[in-house]
């Protein structure tokens, strides 16, 4: 378990002090795939660097299985960092070394015998799906392949925690999906706790079970991904969940009643849900805004609907939509 308690981090700059983190409190359970998301400058990367003490907090503490990281000496920190490894957006591979030797590198630093290190590296190449790239150099690989080698290197010392700092930001959507699938498999098979630092909501949607939203160095909201996505409460969460601004209805007609419909993994129907409701219930609705996508036959996203000011019809429409599994419906007032 990772416990982040009252964590603060300040940096001195020419014209004063910048508070990068302000009283951050999080608990990450063993085996979680925990997302930390926020806009640029929210403090995400500073937080992840405080977890492994690459940055020393100004105040507060990080406890891993009850052990305070701030109380450890540099020698003790080096030892514990073998259990907390990291992958980055830029891969950070050694370009003059082959893939096999890149993976062996942390084992060499740990004093592992050469033959044993090579055996472990070959096993990891199998795990990440690149057994034929042992003698290739990073420059000969695609971005996705380089990230797989970086993941293999991170796993070399049998870590308990894997920190992913914007690890898929430089990759195209298809490659991102394959890397996230690999991380999920590693989490499941090896029981490694994964912390995903990202600004991409799609990454959190696809892989994480819990999420914390950072805004200006503070935790704006945290909880189960399904809960946050279906009913975001903070303005920071709403900006991320509803990036198209569909949470606002500035031009709503005063005589209209509006609702937000959130699809949280609902089965994709053979016919459009709103059209089906109109036919079955004789309720005319207007779609004010929509942002939905279908993944694996399931629908995710949100939609804003309006109904002419007939409260009875409006309630009937809400009840109809609420009867659909994995669909959340709530009334939305103007300029909420």
N, C-alpha and C positions, 0 to 999 in steps of 0.2 A: 504494500500500500504506500502511495505517495501522498503526503499531507503538506500542503502549502499554507502556512499560517501567517496572516498579517504581513504579507510580503510587500516591501517598499523598495524601490530603486530610484536613486536620483543621480543625475550627471551634472557636473559643473561645466558651464559654457561661458563664453566671453562676457555675456551680458546677464549672467545670473545662474540659476539652477533649473534644470528640466526634470520634472517628476515623471519618469517613464512608467513606473508601477506604483499604485496607491492602494495599500491595504488589501492585497489579493488573498482570498481564502478559497482553496479548492481541495477536494479529496478525490484521488484517482485510485480505484480499486484494482487489485491484481487481475490481469486478464482483460481489462478494459481496452477498447480502442477509443480513446478520448480526444475529441476535437477541441482545439482552441482557435477561435476564429475572430477576425476583426478587420477593419479597414486598415490601410497603410498608416503606420504611426500609432497604432492602438497599443503597442507594447508586447506583441506576441513573441517576437524573436528575443527580446530582452528576458521575457519570462522563461522561455525554454533554456536560455543560457544560465539563468539563475538556478534552474533545477539541477544541473550538473556542476554548478559553481564555476563555470567559465566566467560568470559575472557574480561578484559577491553582493548580496543584497545590502541595502543601506539599513534596513530594519526587517524584522521578521525572520522566519526560519523555513527550511525545507526538511521534512523528515521522510526517510525511506525505511520502511519497516521499523519505525520508531527511532531510527538513528538520525540524529541531527547532523545535517551536512555542514552547517556553519561551524561546528565544533571540531571538524576533522583537520588534521595537519595536511600539508601538501602531499606528503608520502601516502597518507591514508586515502586522500582524494584520488590520487593516481590509481590506486588499487581498486577503489569502488567504481571508478569510471569504466572499468572493464565490464561492469554489469549494467552500465547506462551508456549505450552507444548512440550514434547520431548519423543521419543522412541529410544531405543538403540539396538545394536547388541546383548547384553547380557541380555536383558529383564529387569533386575534390579528389579525383584519382591521380596517382603518380604516373605521368605520361611516359616516363622512361622505363617503366616496369610492365611486364606482361600482366594479364588479368590474374593469373595464378599467383604471381609474386605480389600483386596488390592485396590480394586476400590474405596472403601469408604475413604481410607486413605487421599487423598488430600482434600476431602470434610471436614474431621475432622479437618485438619489443617486450613481450611478456616472458621471454626466455624459453619458449617452447622449442624442442628439438626440430631440426629441419625436416626430417622424414615425417614426423608426426604433424607438423604444420602443413606439409604438402598433402598428406592424407585428408586432413580436415578441409583444406581448401578445395580439393577435388569433390568432396562430399557436398560442399556448399554450392559449387558450380552446378551440381545436379539439382539441388533444391531450387535454385533460381532459374533453372531451365536453360543453362548455357554450358553444358559439359564439353562442347566442341570449341570453346573460346579460351581454353587454358593458356595457350601460347600466343594469343592475339594481343595487340596493344590497344589501349583505350581509343586512340585516334581512328582505329579501324572499325569501331563499333558505332551503332546508332545511339541516339540519346537514351532511348529506353533500355538498350543493352548496357550502356554505361551505368545507368541507375541500378540495374540488377546486380552488376558487379559491386557497386557501392553498398548495396544491401547485403550481399554475401560477405563483404569485408566487415560490415558492422556486426554480423552474426558470428564472426570467427571466434570471439572470446566467450561464446555462450552467454550473452547478456540476458538480464531479466527485464530490461526496459529499452525500447527503441524509440528515439526521438526523431521525428520527421519534420524538418524545418523547411516548409514550402517545397517538399521533395518532388512534386509533380508540376510545379509552376512553369517549367521550361519545356514541358512535353505536350504533344498534341492530344486531343481527347481520347483517341483510340489507345494510344500508348499509356496515357494516364490511367485508363480503366484497367489495363493489364497489370500495371504496377500496383494499383490498389487491390486487385484480386490477389496478387502475390503477397502483399502485406497481410491481407485477411487470412490467407492460408497459413502463413507463418505464425500469426497470432493464435490460430486454432490448433495447429499441430504442435507448436513448441511452447504455447502458453505464455508468450512474451506480451507484456503490457506495452501498448503502443500509444504514444502521444503525437497527434497530428496537428502541426501548426500550419494554418492556411488562411487565405483570404477568399477561397473559393467555396461557396455554399454547396456546390455539386459534390465536392470531395467529402464534406461532412455527411451529406445525404447518403452517399454510396457506401461509406465504410464505418462510420462512427456509431457507437451506441449511446454515448453521452457527449455533451458539448458545453463549453463555456464561451460566452461572447464577451470579448474585451472591447471597451470603448474608452479612449483617452486614458489608458492605464488602469482602468477599474473594471471589475466584473459586473457587467450590466445584467446578465441573466445566465443561469446554468441549469442543467437538468437533462432528462432523457431527450434524445434528438427528436423523437416522434412528438413529444409534448411541446417542445420549443417551436417546432415547425408548424404544428397544428394550431397553436394558440400563443404566439409571441406577445409578451407583455411590455417589454421595454422598447423605447423608440429605436435603440440600436439594433435590437433583434428584428424589429419590423422592417427596418431599412434593408437588412440582409435577406430576410425571408421574402419581402415584397420589393425587390429592387426596381421594378417598373413603376413604383409609386401607386400601385393599385389600392394601397391602403387609404389613399386620400380620394375624396369625391367632391372636389371643390365646386364643380359645376352641376352638382346634383339638383334636379328639379325638386322644389319644396313639396310637391305633391307625390313624390316617389318614396317608396320604402326600399331600403337596400340591405343586402346581405352579402357576407363573404362566405364562399364555399371553399374549403381546403380539402384537397385530395391527398391523403396520406397513405398511398399504396392500395387504393381502391382497384378492384378488378376492372379492367377495361371492358366496357359493355359493347355488345354488337351494334347498338345504335346509340347516338349521342344522348346523354342523360337528360340534358335540359329540353331537347326536342321531345324526348319520350314523356317527360313530365307535362309538357304543353299539350300533347295529344291525350294523355290519360286523364289529366286533371283540368283541362281547358283553362290553363293559366298562362297568360302571356307575360314573358319576361324579356328584359333587355340585358344583354351582356355589356357592361360598362368597361371591363378590362379583364384580361385573362392571360395567365402564364402557366401552362401545363405541359407535361411531357409524359410519354409512356415508356417505361423501362421494364423489360421482362413481362409484358402483358399487364402491368399495373400502372395506374395513373398517379402522378405527383404534381403538386403545384397548387395554384389558387385561382379563383374567379370571383369577380364582383358582379352581382346581379341586381337589377331593380325591378320592382313590381309597382303598377299604378296603385295609388293610395287606397287600397282595399285591404284592411287589416285581416279580414277573414281569409282572403285568398293568399295573403302574404304568409300567414301562419300555416296554412295548408301546404304551401310550397316548401316552407322550412321543415315541416314534419315529413314530407315526402323525401326530401334530400337527406334528412337525418336517418331515415330508415335504411339507407345504403351503407353497408359496412365500410369502415375506413374513410368516411366522409364527415367532416366537421362543419357545422353551419352556425353562424352567429349574425345577429343584426348589427348593422353598422350605421352610426349616425353621421350626419354631414360633418366633414372636416375632423373626423376622429383620428 
